[in-house]
């Protein structure tokens, strides 16, 4: 591998374009690529040591998932979402994640309880350290563990797709005052409801955690603007 190049190594059966899409979508979901930022076709091709053809195909695949916008000669940019659309997406996100939590409460294994407890402890530690980037990444782990615990592959995929679309904005919410402490408290309630096998309490706790249409709405829109 040449200096400065990143490893692509697509999973078995995955094309170069699909491997690139996975890498770039991960960067968007992690908030490393901000809404409105331009994706440089040549730079990405050089970074991963591929031709421009799989890069263009990766952009097309990401546009299908509404993560980027293709603008002719201007190339691809990370999709920006208007405030009203973002509110609506968070409403749907809250219901999907709530359903994941409800199913997880019905289907959770004992081993999962140990795993989610470990994730939560790392989340608490990162919050106390004040490392927002690490906190956000562990926060994603927590939610991913609940998607998997739902044992519904289709639901997990659809929830993940929508989460990736709004990921950069969720990261912004994490930076709001008191949000880290609130998140830790809300995660504790979600986790306890799932481990108690209480589907409705798990659903309500997760829905309220994700849905921004409560007291945080005006603060979030101010940060969004």
ABEGO torsion letter per residue (X at the ends): XBBGBBBAGBBBGBBAAAAAAAAAAAAAAAGABBBGBBBBAAAAAAAAGBBAAAAAAAAAAAAAAGABBBBEAAEBBBBBBBAAAAAAAAAAAAAAAAAAAAAAAAABBAAAAAAAAAAAAAAAAAAAAGBAAAAAAAAAAAAAAAAAAAGBAAAAAAAAAAAAAAAAAAAAAAABBGAAAAAAAAAAAAAAAAAAGBAAAAAAAAAAAABAABAAAAAAAAAAX
